Amino acid sequence: MFASASTLRADWPLVRGDAAATGAVVAPLPQPLDILWTYEAAESGFEATASIVEGVVYVGDVDGTFHAVKLADGSPLWTRKFEETGFVAGSAVVEGRIYCVDYNGVVRCLKIENGETIWEFNTDTSLYAAPNVYEGVVLLAADSGQLFALDAATGKKKWEPFTIDQPLRCWPTVVAERVLIAGCDGKLHLVDVNSGKDVESIDIGGPADGMPAVVGDRVFFCTAGGVFHGMTIKPLASLWEFGHRAQGEEIHAAAATPNAIVLGTHDKRMVALKPATGEVIWSTPLRSRAESSPVVAGDLVLFGTVRGRLQALEMAGGKEVWNTEVGGRFTASPALTDGRMVIGNEDGTLYCVGGK
């Protein structure tokens, strides 16, 4: 039996919370919900999902400034500007170091105290997916079709990149010494995390969109054509599909729990599916698309929309319990920790939501 990382934790160090990309925590958010504070990135925007570790929010903006902000009140701790670049993917904050990627293809390891660079590695390609860090290895999916593995301490290559003939733009999910990565070659690949060797692959009917999320021995992900898959991992085999290939709609990442898989669709719905069968548990219409992948905090589903709306739905039945219109466009996903949610919009504002 494959086992994913625990969903009961105080920190959100990776873009979907844990190495298995579940996007879920057991601890609920206190209610009633409200915006507790905001933080502004001057003349910039946030497309990257934040990481939160030990009471500090870490996130880069699209104009190349990396920010460290206090979770308690939104006050700045430090900023670090990198010239002629920008951050559109989330970071990983592991064992006192920050691992971030820019759209020019540079991977950086930064000091958590002040953002100073410890090491850099240039992939010579574009990077649109956040790094994953697993047992001292930094894993990176690259537009060149390469999966890089770097030593977290030194930035040196651990093994020669695993390579396909189409781009890799999805986050590399890790479970039981295997990397699950969906490619634009229309396949889901299972790669050995210690050697980079291809263990197994399966056809998924089109280019991938969104990172694979793992619960138990099953993986859940979407293709760019709008088909959402449920599969077993050992062996890789299809369980069910949700959606229609003619839709042409991207779904991005889902939040995955043992009881429900929650995802936003481009026809303005938030949907919960049964993990075993793909049967719809509930489907809630939205006023605008949720390109911000949802997260689950206890009994709530939380997300932002492209029209600047923050929303919370009941996990049990999909009923809306809270919303607020703040403007801007949310493409980053929420981060959860200590009873709070943090999310940034393309207008350059970070919002912290919690119970007053």
CORFEN-V949881 format. One record per run of one state. SS is the DSSP state (2 for helix, 1 for strand, 0 for the rest). FROM is the first residue (numbers start at 0). LEN is the number of residues. If there is no record, write none. Layout:
{{SS | FROM | LEN} {SS | FROM | LEN}}
This chain:
{{0 | 0 | 11} {1 | 11 | 1} {0 | 12 | 11} {1 | 23 | 2} {0 | 25 | 7} {1 | 32 | 8} {0 | 40 | 10} {1 | 50 | 3} {0 | 53 | 2} {1 | 55 | 5} {0 | 60 | 4} {1 | 64 | 6} {0 | 70 | 5} {1 | 75 | 6} {0 | 81 | 10} {1 | 91 | 3} {0 | 94 | 2} {1 | 96 | 5} {0 | 101 | 4} {1 | 105 | 6} {0 | 111 | 5} {1 | 116 | 6} {0 | 122 | 9} {1 | 131 | 3} {0 | 134 | 2} {1 | 136 | 5} {0 | 141 | 4} {1 | 145 | 6} {0 | 151 | 5} {1 | 156 | 7} {0 | 163 | 9} {1 | 172 | 3} {0 | 175 | 2} {1 | 177 | 5} {0 | 182 | 4} {1 | 186 | 6} {0 | 192 | 5} {1 | 197 | 6} {0 | 203 | 4} {1 | 207 | 8} {0 | 215 | 2} {1 | 217 | 6} {0 | 223 | 4} {1 | 227 | 5} {0 | 232 | 4} {1 | 236 | 6} {0 | 242 | 2} {2 | 244 | 3} {0 | 247 | 7} {1 | 254 | 2} {0 | 256 | 4} {1 | 260 | 5} {0 | 265 | 3} {1 | 268 | 5} {0 | 273 | 6} {1 | 279 | 6} {0 | 285 | 9} {1 | 294 | 3} {0 | 297 | 2} {1 | 299 | 5} {0 | 304 | 4} {1 | 308 | 6} {0 | 314 | 5} {1 | 319 | 6} {0 | 325 | 9} {1 | 334 | 3} {0 | 337 | 2} {1 | 339 | 5} {0 | 344 | 4} {1 | 348 | 7} {0 | 355 | 1}}
